[in-house]
Amino acid sequence: MLAMFLSALEQTIVAPALPAIGKSLGGIDDLSWVVTAYLLAVTATTPLFGKLSDIHGRRLILMWAIGIFVAGSIACALAQNIWMLILARGLQGIGGGGLLPTAQTIIADLLSPRERPIVMGRTSVMFMSASILGPVLGGLLTDHLHWSLIFWINLPLGAVALIMTERALRRLPRNDRPHQLDMIGGALLVGAAIVLLLALAWGGTHYPWTSWRIVTLIACSAALWVLFAVRLLTAREPFIPIAILRGRVTSAITCAAFFSIGTIIGITIYTPLYCQAVLGVSASSSGLALIAFMAGTVCGSQVTARVMVRIARYLRVPMIGLAIAVTVLVLLGTNPAGYSIAKFVALLFALGCGLGPMYPMSTILMQNAVKPHQLGTATGTLNFFRTLGGAIIVAVFGAIVLGGVDSGSGVMTLEKLAAQHGDLAPAYHWVFLTAAGFLFISFACLFAVEERPLHGPVRLAQGVSE
């Protein structure tokens, strides 16, 4: 939990400090890379750490991930210019890419499938706490002390996590099997993801979508994905086992998580702009709307955790939740400018409740469908496609919002939009309806999932209930 908290906190604590970092280190034009470098590294290395944990064991890999993350944090705090900070953020992201999947896999090693939902529900509370605490803590440290403290704070937390990992996980059950690490397949997957994420990060902001740079990046990414697919079919032991990609449960739940979790990320990013540009409220009010959305996801996740261990037809919970979420998005898309901030916050809470079950459900179903020695690879693969789905859906929303605005000369950015407060209601009409379409695809994928029993005792669940 502490390792996951480190990863979650780092994704939100940096944003309030970016202006101060720009003034201190210079390079205002390259400031976005402070965030992008971390996200690129996390996304690219997540499946790699999952595979490595299946080969070398969870304890060793989690210790390496924490160590790399702390080393990257020190390098960030000591950076003398913007590009040193960007490179250090990339190193920090490499460690961050191993924290979440390895910790989730450790939970799967310790607990039976019927016990996992309770703990997975608790992780949702942890993520919400990090999401709220991160911006507040980042702003306080930057305003009253120094921006470097947002990185120094990781040292004591990381040290505690490292000591706990070294001691407690000695008793962790091992499910190791001899594996060969497909370096070629891993390199192709990482390369394809990084090039695609670069295209999505630059398209519509730094360069027009039809520019030769973006088209070239997308073409290169497509070529690398094709080569990766060929490698999967020809390698003796592919980087991602074919059984995981072809399995009815694993493939369907990965697709469902790709669209649902990706939509959550997209809604989180574009809600503040909607509140300010369409509803005409302040930045602080838009922050309250996001808190309502996060609170809804936690409630949905917690309810799912309680229900999954008590009923046999547990898939009904996320399907009902997705149906509620689709209904809310259709309502918002029908009349995006017709809601007060109070009504919008209520709808956003309901949306979060509908989407919350997908967090624990997707992880538990994925782990329940694979063999113990494949838990790390399966969990890493799921987290990789969740993050990739978020990047793609954010880019789609951005293309809808930015594409409907006349930028004149130059490329329109979200910052310019927020400053202009143009009429974005027509654009958000399509954003909300597109999000509803993505969730409908996720619903269809869940409908295709084979509802296998969750095996194992329910001692933990009964203890919590009592």
N, C-alpha and C positions, 0 to 999 in steps of 0.2 A: 504493500500500500504506500509506503514511504517512497519507494523507487518510482511508482506511478505518479505520485504527487509531484516529485521533482520534474518529471516530463510535462505534466499538465500545467504547472506553475510557469514554466519557462516559455510556454506558448502565449501567455497573456501579460506577463510582467514587463516585457520589453517595450510594448507600444507607447505607454505614457512617457518613456524616457527618450524616445527618438528625437524630438526637437532639441533637447539638451545635448544629446550625443552629437547631433549635427553641428551645433555651435562649438562644442569642445574639440571635435576631431576634424571638422570640415567635411567636404564632400557631400553637400546637401543633395545633389542630384543622384548620388549612389546610395542614399539612406535606405531605400526600400530593400536593398540587398541584405541588410542586417536581418530582416525577417525572412526573405526568400532563401538565403543560404542555409538557414536552420531547417526550414521546411523541406528543401530539396534533399538535404542529407538524411533527415529522419525518414522520409518516404523511401529513399533509395536503399537504405540499410535495414529497414524493418524485416523484409523476408530473409535477408542474409543472417541476421541474428537468430531468427527462428530456426533456420536450418542448422546453424552452429550449435544451438542449444540441444538439438537432437543428437548431435555427434559427440560433443564434449561435456554435456551435462548442464543443467540450469545454473547451479551455484557459480561455477567458473565464469560462464558467459555473463551472468548478471553482475558479477564483480568487475569484469572487464568493462562492461557498459557504464557502470557507475564511475569507474576510474577515468575512462575517456571523457565522460560528461564533466567531471570535476576539473580535469586538466583543461578542457575547453573553456570552462567558466573562468579559471585563473587567467588563461590567455586573453579572454574577452576583457577582463577587468584591467589588465596591464597594457592593452592595445594603445599604440601611440598615434595611429591614423586610422582612417575609415576602412581601408582595405585590410589592414591587420585585424581589425575587429570582424570584418566579414569572413576572413579565413578562419579566425578563431570560432566564429559562430558555426561554420561548417563542421569543424572538429567537435564542437559541442553537440551538434545535431547527429553526428555519427553515434555518439554515446546515447543520445536521446532515442535513437531508433531501436536500441536494444532494451530499453527500460520497460516499455509497455508490453510488447509481446512476450518477453521472458517472464515478467511478473504474472501475466495472465496464464501462462503455461504452468508456472509453479502452483497456482491455485488449482489447476486441473490435475497436477500430480498429487496434491494433498487431499483433495476432496472428490467424492464420487459425483457423477453428473446430477444426481438429485439433491446434493448438498451445495453445489456451486451457485445456484441462483441467489441464495441469501447473501453470499459474499459479493457476487457481482452487483447486487443491488446496493451494497455499501459503497462500492467503488463509484457509483453514480453520485453519491453524496460528496465523496472526495473530489471528484471532477468539478462539481458545482462550486465547492468551497474554493478550489484553485482558480476557477473562472472569475469568481467575485473578488477573492483576495488579491489575485495577481495585479489587475489594474490599480486597485487602491494602494497596495504596497509599493508598486512601481512608482506611482505618483508621489507618495509621501517621501520615499527615499531620495528621489530625484530633486524634489522641491526643497527639502530641509537638510539633506546631507550631500550625497554625490551619486551620479548615475552609476558609477562602477559598483556600488553596493548591491545593485540588482543581480550582479554576478557573484560577488563575494558571499552573498547569503547562501549560495549553493554549497559552500564548503562545509559548514557545520552539519547541514542536512545530509549532504553526501557522505560525510564521515560516519555519521550515525547509521545510515543505510548500509554502508560498507561493512561496519563492524557487525551489525545484525545479520547481514547476509553471510558473512564468513562463519559466524558461530551457529546460528539457528539452522541454516540450510545444510549443515553436515548430516543431518538426520533425514534429509529429503530422499524419498524413494527414487531409485534410478531405473530408467527404462531404455538405457542406451543400447544401440545396435551398431555394428560396424557400418559406416556410411562413407561414400566418396563424395566430396564436395565438388560439384560441377562448376568449376571456375569460369568456363566459357559461357555456360548458361546464365550464371549469376551476373557476369559482366554485361551480357546482352540485355538482361532484364533491367539492371541498374541504368545502363546507357539509354535504353528506350524510355524509361520513366523520366530521367533527368532532362532529356531533350524535349519530351512532350511537356513537362512542367515549365520549362523555359519558354516554350511557345505560348503556353496558356498565361504565364505571368506577364509576358511582354505584349501579347496581342491585344490591341484596342487601347493600350495605355502608352507604351513606349513607341510602338509602331502600328500602323493600320493592319488589320487582319489580312488584307490582300497584298501586303508588301512582300518583296522577294525574301526577306529574312524570315518572316513567320512561315511562309509557304515552304521554304527550304527546311526549316526546323521540323515542321509537321511531316514532310516527306521523309526526312532522315529517321524520325521516330517510327513511322510506319514500316520502313525498311528493317529497322532493328527489331520491331515486334515480329515481323515475318521470320527473320532469322532465329529469333528466340523460339517461335513455334516449331520451326524445323529442328532446332536443337532438342526440344522436348521429345520429339518423335524419334530421334536417332540416337540420343545419348544412352549409355548403358544404365546410368542412374541419374535421371534429369534433376535439375535444381528444384523444381516443384513436381512431385510424383504425379504421373498421369491419373492415378486413382483419385487424387484429390480434385483434379480439374474435371474429370469425367463423371465422378460420383453424382448420383441424383440429388442427394442432400447437400453435399459440399458445393457443387456448382450452383444450385438454386439459391442457397443461403448467401453465397458470395455475391451473386447478382442482386439479391434483395438488399443486402447491406450496402452495396455500391450505390444504389439509387437512394435509399432511405437515409443513411448516414451522410451521404453527399448532400442531400437536400437540407438536412439539419445544419450543416456547415454553411451552405449558401444562404439560408434564411438568417443565420446568425450574423453574417457579414453585411447583408443588404438591408436588414431591418433598421439600423440607425439612420441610414440615408432616407428610407421611406418615411420614418417618423418626422425627420426634419424637413424634407423637401415636399412631401405630400400632405402630411398632417399638420405641419407648421409648428412643431413643438421644439423645445430646447434639447441640447445634447444630453443633459442630465435626465430628462424624461425618457429619451430614447434608451438610455442605460437602464432605467427601471423596467422598460418593456422587455429588454433582453433578460433581466433577472427573472421576470415572470415566465419567460420561455424556458429558461434553465430550470426553474422550480417545477414547471410542468413535466419536463423530461425526467427529473428525479422522482417525482410522484409516480409517473408511468412505469419507471424502472423498478421502483420499490414494490408496487402492486404486482407487477409481473413476477418478481422474485418470490413473493408470498404465494401466488396462485400456482406457479409452475410445479411446486412440490406437492400440490394437493389434488390436481385434476389430471386425468389421462389425456384429454384433448387440449393440451396446452397451447397449440398453435392458434386457437381461437382468440387468445388475448392479443397478440400483435396484429392479427387480421382485423379485429374490431378497432384497435387503435389506429391502424392505417386508414380504415374507413372514416373514422372521425377526423383524422388529419386531412384527408382529401376533401371532405365536406367543408372544413374551415377554410382551406385554400380556395375552393370554388367560391365561397361567400366573399372572401377578400378580393378575388379576381373580378367578380361581377361588378363591384362598386368600390374600387380602392380608395377613392377620396371621400366616401360617405360615412366614415367612422370617426367617432371621437377617440381621444387617446385612451379613455377608460374602457370603451368597448373593444378597442384593438388589443389592449393588454389582456382582457378576458379571453378573447379569441386566441391570442398567442399562448396563453396558459393552456387552453384546451388543445392547441396544436402540439405543444410540448408533451402533454399527457398522452396524446395519440402516438407520438414518435418515440417516446421514452422506452417502451418495451423492446425496441429493436437493438438497443445497446447490449443488454445481457443476453437476449434471445439468440442473436446471431452468433455470439461467441460460444455459448453453451451448445447450441445445435452443431456448430462446426466441430467442436471438440468431442462431442458425443458420437460423431459419425466416423472418426478415424481411430487408428490403433494407437496405443500409448507411445510407441516410439516415433510417431508422426505428429505428436501434439504441437511441438514447437514450430515445425514447418507449416502446419495447417493454420495455427494462430497467427504466425507472421504473414502468411499469404492473405488471410482475411483482413488484417490491419492495413496491409499494403493497398489492397483494392478499396478499402474504405477511404483512405487518404486520397488515393488517385481519383475516386469518384467525387470527393469534395472539391478537388482542384478543377476537374472538368465541369462540374455543375456550377461552380463559382464563375468560371469563364463563360459559360452559357448565359448565366444571369447578367454578367457584365456586358456581354455582347448585346443583349436585349436592351438594357438600360442605356448604355453609351451609344448604341446604334440609332436610337430614336431621338438623339439630340444633335442639332446642328452646331458643330464645333467651330465652324469658320475655318481659319487657318490653323494648322497644327492638330494634334491628337487630344481629344477630350479625355479627362481623367475624372475619377470619382471626387477628388479634392475640388476640382473646378466646378463640378456639378453641385457639390454641397455649398460652395460659395455663391453660386448663381441662384440657387433655389428655383430652378425652372420647373415647369409643369411636367412632372414625371408620372402622373397618374396613368396615362395611357401605357407607358412602358411597364409599370408595375401590374397593370391588368394582365399582361402577357407573362410577367415573371411569376405571379401567383398561379396562373393556369398551367404554365409549364411545370412548376413544382408539383402541382396536382397530378400532372401526367407522369412525372417521374415516380411518384408514390403509387400510382396505379400499376406501373410496371413492377414495382417492389411487391405489391399485393399479389399480382399474378405469379411472381416467382415463389412467394410463400405458399400459394395454393398448390404449387407443384411439388412442395417439399414432402417427403415421406415422413410421417409422424412416428418416429421410433421411440420406444419407451426410454425414459431416463433411468439408467441402472444405478444400483447402489443403495445403501441405507440412507435414512433421513434423520440421523441423530442430531446433526447441527440444526436442521430446520425445526425439529421438535423442541430442542433446547431454547431456540430463539422464541418460538411461539409461547412456551411456558413463561 
